[in-house]
Amino acid sequence: MNGYWDDIDKEILDALAAGGAKDPADLARALGMSAEAVCSCLAMLAETGQVRIRSVEAMRPPATSPRAA
């Protein structure tokens, strides 16, 4: 089963090498995966220093936080 993940990692790294930085949703479409699966793979690749995650964006207004009070 390990070879399966190695193949996915290689596909992601090859896609990034071919076209530079990409949005996880764009990678997901290009690779036929869900954006959630790509994000999980990217997180694991980042842990091993193979990719750098440089941007995170909120998709909805923040909820009221108890820390903000």
C-alpha positions, 0 to 999 in steps of 0.5 A: 500500500505504501507504493500507492501513496508514493505514486500520489506524492509523485503526481502532486510533486510533478504537477507542482514542478511542471507549473509552479504554485497551484491552489489545492483545488486546481491540483485536485481537478488535475489529478482527479482527487478531492481537494480534501485528499490533496490538502492531506497529502500536501500537509504530509509533504510539508512535514517532510520538507518536500513542499512549502505551504505559503498561504491560507485563506478563510472561506467564511466570516469568522465566528465570534471567538471567546478569546476575542472577548 
